[in-house]
Amino acid sequence: MQKLMPERISYTEKAILTPRDLQLLKDRRNRELLILLPAYFALLAIGIYKWSQGVGGLPHGGYPGAKMEFHDEDVRMFDTVAPYLFGFLILMATIYFAKQFFQLIYPLTKDISKKRKSLIYYTPAKNPMPYFNRYYLSSPLYKKQQIEVSREDFESIPDNHKLCLEIAPASVLILRLRNGEREIKFY
């Protein structure tokens, strides 16, 4: 899948990540890990706990403290089905979280290890929405084709003027947007 729209790009350059850029990428990676890992380990723990409880861990019907009678056939059936059921659930959770890892965290880790960024020079299309107090600039990225900027920054950009978009190549995370040497704040 393409990440950039080459028809919108004037030219590109490579540069080394600054310490500020590295810290931004590390913070983003750590935030994603903080969301992903606890959820995965919680699902694993619940699955293993329920599996290890056996038939006694099944919910009881009726009022609190009610006892359910289990026959030997019920116990044998549970012992046969439970490992497959919880094994399947653990496998599905592992596949889902591995997919999320390779989509979200691995590209950030790759950018951090390579310590390179791409500088993309392009001429943005301006899209003002003054009634909603929103001002947008087009970008050559498929994931984020419109970048919201402040009104002051929007008005300071002359028409047909090239901007520099600094991105991390693997994750396509926008690090900075510059108008010459002036940094444009985006949302």
Summary of the structure (lengths in Angstrom):
residues: 187
radius of gyration: 25.9
end to end distance: 25.1
largest distance: 80.8
contacts: 477
relative contact order: 0.17
helix: 49%
strand: 25%
